[in-house]
């Protein structure tokens, strides 16, 4: 039987620049807040039905877009960050959060896959890691 992957601790890094998540498989993900915000999967940010989202069109965002004020659990499958700008529409599945991890192990795995980032069950979200960072 496959173990269900769940976070058991979610916190800001000591410097306040990254989200750290301790997982049930003993891995700790580290994702910079700028990366987390720029990779928001909501329709407004990522786009939908063939239209480009805000992140594909935006240059640099205002500072309050990168300030995390909270994180809400969504069932047993996702987290919803709340940003100082008021944006709170992104539902980051646990799988997607693991893909966004910037630890050496996950960075090396991404580089081995030519820098692509794809969320399972969402091949339309396959994007190059260099985009939107």
LOMARNU-147860 format. One record per atom (N, C-alpha, C): residue number from 1; residue in three letters; atom name; y, x, z. Coordinates in pm, 1 decimal, decimal comma, always signed. Layout:
<rs>
> i;aa;at;north;east;up
> NUM;ALA;CA;Y;X;Z;
...
</rs>
This chain:
<rs>
> i;aa;at;north;east;up
> 1;UNK;N;-117,5;+83,4;+0,0;
> 1;UNK;CA;+0,0;+0,0;+0,0;
> 1;UNK;C;+124,7;+88,6;+0,0;
> 2;UNK;N;+224,8;+53,1;-80,0;
> 2;UNK;CA;+348,8;+129,7;-85,2;
> 2;UNK;C;+435,5;+100,7;+36,2;
> 3;UNK;N;+493,1;+206,3;+90,2;
> 3;UNK;CA;+584,7;+191,6;+202,6;
> 3;UNK;C;+717,5;+135,3;+150,4;
> 4;UNK;N;+773,2;+41,0;+222,0;
> 4;UNK;CA;+903,1;-15,1;+185,9;
> 4;UNK;C;+1009,4;+83,9;+231,2;
> 5;UNK;N;+1092,2;+124,2;+138,2;
> 5;UNK;CA;+1197,7;+219,5;+167,0;
> 5;UNK;C;+1318,1;+145,7;+224,1;
> 6;UNK;N;+1358,2;+181,2;+345,3;
> 6;UNK;CA;+1472,0;+115,9;+409,6;
> 6;UNK;C;+1558,3;+218,9;+481,1;
> 7;UNK;N;+1688,4;+193,1;+485,8;
> 7;UNK;CA;+1775,6;+280,7;+563,3;
> 7;UNK;C;+1764,9;+246,3;+711,5;
> 8;UNK;N;+1770,3;+346,4;+797,1;
> 8;UNK;CA;+1773,1;+316,3;+939,7;
> 8;UNK;C;+1900,5;+367,1;+1006,0;
> 9;UNK;N;+1981,8;+443,7;+933,3;
> 9;UNK;CA;+2113,3;+482,1;+984,0;
> 9;UNK;C;+2205,9;+505,3;+865,7;
> 10;UNK;N;+2323,1;+445,7;+870,4;
> 10;UNK;CA;+2423,9;+458,9;+765,1;
> 10;UNK;C;+2552,2;+501,1;+833,5;
> 11;UNK;N;+2612,9;+611,6;+785,6;
> 11;UNK;CA;+2732,6;+663,8;+853,0;
> 11;UNK;C;+2818,2;+743,8;+755,5;
> 12;UNK;N;+2942,6;+763,3;+793,3;
> 12;UNK;CA;+3029,0;+855,9;+721,5;
> 12;UNK;C;+2994,0;+996,9;+765,2;
> 13;UNK;N;+3008,6;+1091,5;+676,1;
> 13;UNK;CA;+2988,0;+1231,9;+711,0;
> 13;UNK;C;+3095,2;+1274,1;+811,2;
> 14;UNK;N;+3073,9;+1386,7;+874,9;
> 14;UNK;CA;+3169,5;+1436,3;+974,6;
> 14;UNK;C;+3309,0;+1454,4;+916,0;
> 15;UNK;N;+3317,6;+1494,1;+788,5;
> 15;UNK;CA;+3448,2;+1514,1;+725,9;
> 15;UNK;C;+3505,0;+1384,8;+666,6;
> 16;UNK;N;+3427,3;+1275,6;+671,0;
> 16;UNK;CA;+3473,8;+1146,7;+620,8;
> 16;UNK;C;+3473,6;+1132,8;+470,3;
> 17;UNK;N;+3416,5;+1229,8;+399,3;
> 17;UNK;CA;+3419,9;+1226,5;+254,1;
> 17;UNK;C;+3293,3;+1179,7;+186,2;
> 18;UNK;N;+3187,2;+1156,6;+265,5;
> 18;UNK;CA;+3058,0;+1118,1;+207,6;
> 18;UNK;C;+2993,1;+1009,0;+291,5;
> 19;UNK;N;+2906,7;+932,9;+225,1;
> 19;UNK;CA;+2822,0;+837,5;+295,3;
> 19;UNK;C;+2686,9;+904,0;+313,5;
> 20;UNK;N;+2637,5;+902,3;+436,1;
> 20;UNK;CA;+2506,7;+958,8;+466,8;
> 20;UNK;C;+2415,0;+844,8;+509,9;
> 21;UNK;N;+2294,9;+844,8;+455,3;
> 21;UNK;CA;+2197,4;+741,1;+488,5;
> 21;UNK;C;+2065,4;+808,6;+524,2;
> 22;UNK;N;+2014,4;+778,3;+643,4;
> 22;UNK;CA;+1881,6;+822,4;+683,4;
> 22;UNK;C;+1783,9;+712,6;+644,7;
> 23;UNK;N;+1676,2;+752,2;+573,6;
> 23;UNK;CA;+1580,0;+656,5;+519,6;
> 23;UNK;C;+1448,3;+661,0;+594,5;
> 24;UNK;N;+1370,4;+555,9;+579,9;
> 24;UNK;CA;+1240,8;+543,1;+647,5;
> 24;UNK;C;+1139,7;+649,5;+603,9;
> 25;UNK;N;+1165,4;+718,9;+491,5;
> 25;UNK;CA;+1074,9;+827,6;+449,5;
> 25;UNK;C;+1125,2;+964,4;+495,7;
> 26;UNK;N;+1221,0;+964,2;+589,3;
> 26;UNK;CA;+1278,5;+1084,9;+650,3;
> 26;UNK;C;+1372,3;+1163,6;+559,2;
> 27;UNK;N;+1410,1;+1107,8;+446,1;
> 27;UNK;CA;+1510,5;+1172,7;+361,1;
> 27;UNK;C;+1649,2;+1124,7;+404,6;
> 28;UNK;N;+1746,5;+1212,0;+394,1;
> 28;UNK;CA;+1885,8;+1174,8;+419,0;
> 28;UNK;C;+1962,8;+1193,3;+289,9;
> 29;UNK;N;+2021,8;+1084,0;+241,4;
> 29;UNK;CA;+2103,7;+1094,5;+120,5;
> 29;UNK;C;+2246,7;+1126,1;+160,8;
> 30;UNK;N;+2312,6;+1200,8;+73,3;
> 30;UNK;CA;+2453,1;+1236,0;+88,6;
> 30;UNK;C;+2520,2;+1202,9;-44,5;
> 31;UNK;N;+2616,1;+1111,0;-40,4;
> 31;UNK;CA;+2686,4;+1072,8;-162,2;
> 31;UNK;C;+2835,3;+1070,5;-133,7;
> 32;UNK;N;+2910,5;+1147,6;-212,2;
> 32;UNK;CA;+3055,4;+1149,4;-193,6;
> 32;UNK;C;+3111,2;+1009,0;-216,4;
> 33;UNK;N;+3212,0;+973,4;-137,6;
> 33;UNK;CA;+3271,8;+840,9;-151,3;
> 33;UNK;C;+3331,9;+820,4;-289,8;
> 34;UNK;N;+3386,3;+923,9;-347,9;
> 34;UNK;CA;+3442,0;+912,2;-482,3;
> 34;UNK;C;+3332,7;+875,5;-582,6;
> 35;UNK;N;+3215,7;+938,2;-569,1;
> 35;UNK;CA;+3103,2;+906,3;-656,2;
> 35;UNK;C;+3057,8;+763,3;-632,6;
> 36;UNK;N;+3043,0;+725,9;-506,8;
> 36;UNK;CA;+2998,5;+591,6;-472,7;
> 36;UNK;C;+3092,9;+486,7;-531,5;
> 37;UNK;N;+3222,3;+507,5;-518,2;
> 37;UNK;CA;+3318,3;+409,2;-569,4;
> 37;UNK;C;+3318,5;+404,8;-721,8;
> 38;UNK;N;+3315,6;+521,3;-786,0;
> 38;UNK;CA;+3319,6;+526,0;-932,7;
> 38;UNK;C;+3191,3;+469,1;-994,1;
> 39;UNK;N;+3083,1;+464,9;-919,1;
> 39;UNK;CA;+2955,6;+413,3;-967,8;
> 39;UNK;C;+2929,4;+269,6;-922,5;
> 40;UNK;N;+3032,7;+198,4;-882,2;
> 40;UNK;CA;+3015,3;+60,3;-836,0;
> 40;UNK;C;+2944,5;-21,4;-944,3;
> 41;UNK;N;+2835,2;-89,7;-906,3;
> 41;UNK;CA;+2757,8;-164,2;-1005,1;
> 41;UNK;C;+2806,2;-307,5;-1030,9;
> 42;UNK;N;+2915,4;-349,9;-969,1;
> 42;UNK;CA;+2959,0;-488,8;-990,7;
> 42;UNK;C;+3008,1;-506,6;-1135,0;
> 43;UNK;N;+3009,9;-630,5;-1180,3;
> 43;UNK;CA;+3048,0;-660,6;-1319,0;
> 43;UNK;C;+3190,5;-615,2;-1349,6;
> 44;UNK;N;+3281,5;-630,1;-1254,1;
> 44;UNK;CA;+3419,8;-590,7;-1277,3;
> 44;UNK;C;+3430,8;-439,1;-1301,1;
> 45;UNK;N;+3356,1;-362,0;-1224,6;
> 45;UNK;CA;+3365,3;-216,3;-1235,2;
> 45;UNK;C;+3275,5;-157,8;-1343,5;
> 46;UNK;N;+3151,4;-204,7;-1351,4;
> 46;UNK;CA;+3053,5;-148,4;-1444,7;
> 46;UNK;C;+3053,9;-216,3;-1580,7;
> 47;UNK;N;+3111,9;-336,2;-1587,4;
> 47;UNK;CA;+3112,3;-411,4;-1712,0;
> 47;UNK;C;+2995,2;-506,9;-1718,6;
> 48;UNK;N;+3001,0;-597,4;-1815,2;
> 48;UNK;CA;+2892,6;-692,2;-1834,3;
> 48;UNK;C;+2899,2;-750,1;-1974,2;
> 49;UNK;N;+2785,0;-793,1;-2022,9;
> 49;UNK;CA;+2773,6;-860,5;-2152,1;
> 49;UNK;C;+2848,0;-787,5;-2264,9;
> 50;UNK;N;+2833,3;-657,2;-2267,1;
> 50;UNK;CA;+2892,4;-578,1;-2374,0;
> 50;UNK;C;+3036,4;-536,3;-2352,1;
> 51;UNK;N;+3099,5;-584,5;-2247,0;
> 51;UNK;CA;+3237,9;-542,9;-2220,9;
> 51;UNK;C;+3239,2;-425,8;-2124,0;
> 52;UNK;N;+3333,6;-337,7;-2144,3;
> 52;UNK;CA;+3347,0;-221,4;-2057,4;
> 52;UNK;C;+3411,6;-262,2;-1926,2;
> 53;UNK;N;+3363,2;-205,1;-1820,7;
> 53;UNK;CA;+3417,4;-234,0;-1689,0;
> 53;UNK;C;+3537,6;-147,8;-1655,9;
> 54;UNK;N;+3595,5;-176,4;-1543,7;
> 54;UNK;CA;+3714,9;-105,8;-1496,9;
> 54;UNK;C;+3694,1;+44,9;-1488,0;
> 55;UNK;N;+3577,6;+88,5;-1442,5;
> 55;UNK;CA;+3554,8;+231,6;-1423,1;
> 55;UNK;C;+3546,9;+307,1;-1555,4;
> 56;UNK;N;+3503,7;+241,5;-1659,8;
> 56;UNK;CA;+3497,3;+306,3;-1791,0;
> 56;UNK;C;+3636,7;+321,5;-1850,7;
> 57;UNK;N;+3730,3;+242,1;-1804,0;
> 57;UNK;CA;+3865,0;+242,2;-1859,9;
> 57;UNK;C;+3966,7;+311,4;-1771,1;
> 58;UNK;N;+3933,6;+325,0;-1643,6;
> 58;UNK;CA;+4030,4;+378,1;-1547,6;
> 58;UNK;C;+4031,6;+530,0;-1547,5;
> 59;UNK;N;+4149,1;+584,0;-1529,2;
> 59;UNK;CA;+4161,4;+726,7;-1502,0;
> 59;UNK;C;+4139,0;+745,8;-1352,9;
> 60;UNK;N;+4231,6;+806,4;-1288,4;
> 60;UNK;CA;+4223,1;+823,5;-1143,6;
> 60;UNK;C;+4260,2;+692,7;-1075,3;
> 61;UNK;N;+4189,1;+659,6;-969,9;
> 61;UNK;CA;+4214,1;+537,4;-894,0;
> 61;UNK;C;+4308,7;+566,4;-777,7;
> 62;UNK;N;+4376,5;+463,5;-727,4;
> 62;UNK;CA;+4460,4;+483,2;-608,2;
> 62;UNK;C;+4375,7;+531,1;-490,3;
> 63;UNK;N;+4437,3;+602,6;-398,7;
> 63;UNK;CA;+4365,0;+661,3;-285,5;
> 63;UNK;C;+4285,6;+559,2;-204,7;
> 64;UNK;N;+4339,0;+436,9;-187,4;
> 64;UNK;CA;+4269,2;+338,9;-104,1;
> 64;UNK;C;+4137,9;+291,2;-166,3;
> 65;UNK;N;+4116,6;+320,5;-293,3;
> 65;UNK;CA;+3989,1;+286,2;-357,3;
> 65;UNK;C;+3875,1;+375,9;-308,9;
> 66;UNK;N;+3908,1;+488,2;-247,8;
> 66;UNK;CA;+3806,9;+583,5;-202,6;
> 66;UNK;C;+3791,2;+586,7;-50,6;
> 67;UNK;N;+3857,4;+495,4;+18,9;
> 67;UNK;CA;+3848,1;+490,7;+164,7;
> 67;UNK;C;+3751,8;+378,7;+203,1;
> 68;UNK;N;+3641,9;+416,5;+263,7;
> 68;UNK;CA;+3539,2;+321,0;+303,7;
> 68;UNK;C;+3574,5;+265,1;+441,2;
> 69;UNK;N;+3580,2;+132,0;+451,5;
> 69;UNK;CA;+3612,7;+68,8;+580,1;
> 69;UNK;C;+3492,8;+0,0;+644,1;
> 70;UNK;N;+3385,6;-16,1;+568,3;
> 70;UNK;CA;+3265,3;-78,4;+623,0;
> 70;UNK;C;+3154,0;-81,0;+520,9;
> 71;UNK;N;+3035,0;-111,4;+569,5;
> 71;UNK;CA;+2917,3;-127,1;+484,3;
> 71;UNK;C;+2837,4;-244,2;+540,3;
> 72;UNK;N;+2813,0;-344,0;+456,2;
> 72;UNK;CA;+2738,0;-462,3;+499,3;
> 72;UNK;C;+2598,1;-460,1;+439,7;
> 73;UNK;N;+2496,3;-487,3;+520,7;
> 73;UNK;CA;+2361,1;-498,5;+465,9;
> 73;UNK;C;+2347,4;-628,1;+386,8;
> 74;UNK;N;+2274,6;-621,8;+276,0;
> 74;UNK;CA;+2244,6;-739,1;+194,4;
> 74;UNK;C;+2092,8;-754,6;+196,0;
> 75;UNK;N;+2044,0;-848,1;+274,8;
> 75;UNK;CA;+1900,3;-866,4;+289,2;
> 75;UNK;C;+1833,3;-736,6;+328,2;
> 76;UNK;N;+1718,5;-712,1;+267,2;
> 76;UNK;CA;+1644,8;-587,7;+291,5;
> 76;UNK;C;+1633,5;-507,8;+162,8;
> 77;UNK;N;+1740,4;-517,1;+78,6;
> 77;UNK;CA;+1732,2;-448,4;-49,6;
> 77;UNK;C;+1859,9;-377,7;-92,9;
> 78;UNK;N;+1973,1;-402,2;-26,1;
> 78;UNK;CA;+2098,3;-344,2;-75,0;
> 78;UNK;C;+2200,4;-329,2;+37,2;
> 79;UNK;N;+2302,3;-250,1;+6,9;
> 79;UNK;CA;+2419,6;-235,8;+93,5;
> 79;UNK;C;+2543,3;-268,2;+10,7;
> 80;UNK;N;+2643,0;-325,1;+75,6;
> 80;UNK;CA;+2768,8;-358,6;+8,3;
> 80;UNK;C;+2882,7;-285,7;+77,9;
> 81;UNK;N;+2932,7;-178,0;+17,2;
> 81;UNK;CA;+3046,9;-107,9;+75,7;
> 81;UNK;C;+3173,0;-194,3;+69,4;
> 82;UNK;N;+3257,2;-176,7;+168,7;
> 82;UNK;CA;+3387,9;-242,4;+171,7;
> 82;UNK;C;+3491,4;-130,9;+168,8;
> 83;UNK;N;+3579,8;-137,9;+69,2;
> 83;UNK;CA;+3679,4;-33,1;+48,5;
> 83;UNK;C;+3815,8;-78,1;+99,7;
> 84;UNK;N;+3900,8;+16,7;+137,0;
> 84;UNK;CA;+4033,7;-14,1;+189,8;
> 84;UNK;C;+4116,9;-95,4;+91,3;
> 85;UNK;N;+4086,8;-84,7;-35,5;
> 85;UNK;CA;+4158,8;-161,3;-137,8;
> 85;UNK;C;+4122,7;-309,5;-132,2;
> 86;UNK;N;+4016,3;-342,9;-58,7;
> 86;UNK;CA;+3968,5;-480,3;-51,5;
> 86;UNK;C;+3848,6;-505,7;-140,6;
> 87;UNK;N;+3815,1;-410,6;-226,5;
> 87;UNK;CA;+3700,8;-429,0;-316,6;
> 87;UNK;C;+3572,3;-429,4;-234,7;
> 88;UNK;N;+3490,4;-533,9;-254,7;
> 88;UNK;CA;+3365,2;-544,6;-179,8;
> 88;UNK;C;+3256,6;-615,2;-260,3;
> 89;UNK;N;+3264,8;-609,4;-391,7;
> 89;UNK;CA;+3171,9;-683,2;-477,1;
> 89;UNK;C;+3047,1;-605,2;-517,7;
> 90;UNK;N;+3045,1;-474,5;-497,3;
> 90;UNK;CA;+2932,0;-394,2;-541,5;
> 90;UNK;C;+2813,1;-404,8;-448,5;
> 91;UNK;N;+2700,3;-447,5;-501,8;
> 91;UNK;CA;+2575,4;-449,0;-426,4;
> 91;UNK;C;+2492,6;-330,0;-473,1;
> 92;UNK;N;+2481,7;-230,4;-388,8;
> 92;UNK;CA;+2410,2;-107,6;-420,7;
> 92;UNK;C;+2267,5;-120,9;-368,8;
> 93;UNK;N;+2170,7;-139,2;-459,8;
> 93;UNK;CA;+2032,1;-149,5;-415,2;
> 93;UNK;C;+1990,5;-17,6;-351,2;
> 94;UNK;N;+1887,7;-26,8;-268,3;
> 94;UNK;CA;+1838,6;+95,6;-204,9;
> 94;UNK;C;+1795,6;+197,0;-310,6;
> 95;UNK;N;+1732,4;+151,3;-416,6;
> 95;UNK;CA;+1690,2;+241,2;-524,9;
> 95;UNK;C;+1810,5;+308,7;-587,9;
> 96;UNK;N;+1915,2;+232,3;-614,1;
> 96;UNK;CA;+2036,5;+287,9;-675,5;
> 96;UNK;C;+2102,8;+389,4;-582,6;
> 97;UNK;N;+2107,9;+359,4;-453,5;
> 97;UNK;CA;+2165,6;+454,9;-358,4;
> 97;UNK;C;+2088,4;+585,9;-358,2;
> 98;UNK;N;+1958,1;+578,4;-371,2;
> 98;UNK;CA;+1879,3;+701,6;-377,9;
> 98;UNK;C;+1909,8;+778,8;-505,6;
> 99;UNK;N;+1930,2;+708,5;-616,4;
> 99;UNK;CA;+1965,5;+775,2;-741,8;
> 99;UNK;C;+2100,8;+843,8;-733,8;
> 100;UNK;N;+2190,7;+789,0;-655,0;
> 100;UNK;CA;+2325,2;+846,6;-642,1;
> 100;UNK;C;+2330,1;+965,5;-546,7;
> 101;UNK;N;+2221,6;+991,1;-475,3;
> 101;UNK;CA;+2218,7;+1099,7;-377,7;
> 101;UNK;C;+2255,7;+1232,8;-444,0;
> 102;UNK;N;+2341,0;+1307,4;-377,1;
> 102;UNK;CA;+2386,8;+1435,7;-430,5;
> 102;UNK;C;+2328,0;+1555,1;-354,5;
> 103;UNK;N;+2215,4;+1533,2;-285,7;
> 103;UNK;CA;+2148,7;+1644,2;-218,3;
> 103;UNK;C;+2089,4;+1737,5;-324,5;
> 104;UNK;N;+2056,6;+1861,0;-288,8;
> 104;UNK;CA;+2000,3;+1955,1;-386,2;
> 104;UNK;C;+1874,2;+1902,9;-455,8;
> 105;UNK;N;+1785,1;+1836,1;-382,6;
> 105;UNK;CA;+1660,9;+1783,9;-440,2;
> 105;UNK;C;+1689,3;+1681,8;-551,1;
> 106;UNK;N;+1775,5;+1586,3;-524,4;
> 106;UNK;CA;+1804,6;+1483,5;-623,9;
> 106;UNK;C;+1891,6;+1536,4;-737,9;
> 107;UNK;N;+1979,7;+1629,1;-708,3;
> 107;UNK;CA;+2061,8;+1689,6;-813,0;
> 107;UNK;C;+1972,7;+1765,7;-911,1;
> 108;UNK;N;+1876,1;+1841,5;-859,9;
> 108;UNK;CA;+1783,2;+1915,4;-946,1;
> 108;UNK;C;+1699,1;+1820,2;-1031,0;
> 109;UNK;N;+1654,7;+1710,2;-972,9;
> 109;UNK;CA;+1575,0;+1612,7;-1048,2;
> 109;UNK;C;+1657,1;+1551,7;-1160,8;
> 110;UNK;N;+1785,1;+1522,1;-1134,4;
> 110;UNK;CA;+1872,8;+1467,5;-1238,3;
> 110;UNK;C;+1892,9;+1567,8;-1350,5;
> 111;UNK;N;+1914,7;+1692,8;-1314,1;
> 111;UNK;CA;+1935,0;+1797,5;-1414,7;
> 111;UNK;C;+1809,5;+1815,4;-1499,8;
> 112;UNK;N;+1693,1;+1799,5;-1439,7;
> 112;UNK;CA;+1567,8;+1810,5;-1514,2;
> 112;UNK;C;+1551,9;+1695,7;-1613,9;
> 113;UNK;N;+1619,5;+1584,9;-1588,7;
> 113;UNK;CA;+1616,7;+1469,6;-1678,5;
> 113;UNK;C;+1739,7;+1466,9;-1768,0;
> 114;UNK;N;+1796,4;+1582,2;-1795,5;
> 114;UNK;CA;+1913,8;+1597,2;-1882,3;
> 114;UNK;C;+2036,2;+1522,9;-1830,2;
> 115;UNK;N;+2046,3;+1509,5;-1698,9;
> 115;UNK;CA;+2166,0;+1451,2;-1639,7;
> 115;UNK;C;+2175,0;+1300,4;-1649,7;
> 116;UNK;N;+2066,6;+1232,6;-1686,4;
> 116;UNK;CA;+2075,1;+1086,8;-1698,4;
> 116;UNK;C;+2052,2;+1020,8;-1563,1;
> 117;UNK;N;+2108,2;+904,2;-1548,4;
> 117;UNK;CA;+2095,8;+825,8;-1426,2;
> 117;UNK;C;+2064,1;+683,8;-1467,9;
> 118;UNK;N;+1947,7;+635,0;-1432,4;
> 118;UNK;CA;+1906,2;+500,5;-1470,0;
> 118;UNK;C;+1851,0;+430,3;-1348,6;
> 119;UNK;N;+1897,9;+310,0;-1323,0;
> 119;UNK;CA;+1841,6;+231,0;-1214,9;
> 119;UNK;C;+1719,7;+157,6;-1268,8;
> 120;UNK;N;+1605,3;+166,4;-1200,5;
> 120;UNK;CA;+1487,6;+94,3;-1246,5;
> 120;UNK;C;+1518,6;-53,9;-1267,0;
> 121;UNK;N;+1458,5;-111,7;-1368,6;
> 121;UNK;CA;+1477,4;-251,5;-1406,8;
> 121;UNK;C;+1613,2;-279,1;-1469,6;
> 122;UNK;N;+1694,1;-174,6;-1487,4;
> 122;UNK;CA;+1825,2;-191,5;-1549,2;
> 122;UNK;C;+1850,9;-79,1;-1648,9;
> 123;UNK;N;+1771,1;-70,2;-1756,7;
> 123;UNK;CA;+1789,6;+39,2;-1852,2;
> 123;UNK;C;+1926,5;+36,0;-1918,4;
> 124;UNK;N;+1990,7;-79,2;-1921,1;
> 124;UNK;CA;+2123,5;-86,7;-1980,5;
> 124;UNK;C;+2226,9;-9,6;-1898,8;
> 125;UNK;N;+2190,6;+26,4;-1776,6;
> 125;UNK;CA;+2281,5;+102,8;-1691,9;
> 125;UNK;C;+2260,5;+253,0;-1705,4;
> 126;UNK;N;+2176,9;+294,2;-1799,4;
> 126;UNK;CA;+2152,9;+437,0;-1818,9;
> 126;UNK;C;+2282,1;+501,7;-1865,6;
> 127;UNK;N;+2330,8;+594,8;-1788,4;
> 127;UNK;CA;+2455,8;+663,7;-1821,1;
> 127;UNK;C;+2440,2;+811,6;-1792,5;
> 128;UNK;N;+2519,5;+888,9;-1857,5;
> 128;UNK;CA;+2520,0;+1032,3;-1831,0;
> 128;UNK;C;+2589,2;+1055,9;-1698,4;
> 129;UNK;N;+2537,3;+1147,2;-1617,6;
> 129;UNK;CA;+2592,7;+1174,9;-1487,1;
> 129;UNK;C;+2738,4;+1219,0;-1496,1;
> 130;UNK;N;+2775,0;+1286,2;-1603,9;
> 130;UNK;CA;+2910,6;+1337,7;-1616,2;
> 130;UNK;C;+3014,3;+1226,8;-1638,5;
> 131;UNK;N;+2971,5;+1110,4;-1687,5;
> 131;UNK;CA;+3064,9;+1001,4;-1712,1;
> 131;UNK;C;+3118,8;+946,3;-1581,3;
> 132;UNK;N;+3244,9;+913,0;-1579,5;
> 132;UNK;CA;+3309,6;+842,3;-1469,4;
> 132;UNK;C;+3310,1;+918,2;-1336,6;
> 133;UNK;N;+3296,6;+1049,4;-1337,1;
> 133;UNK;CA;+3301,4;+1120,7;-1210,2;
> 133;UNK;C;+3434,6;+1189,6;-1196,2;
</rs>
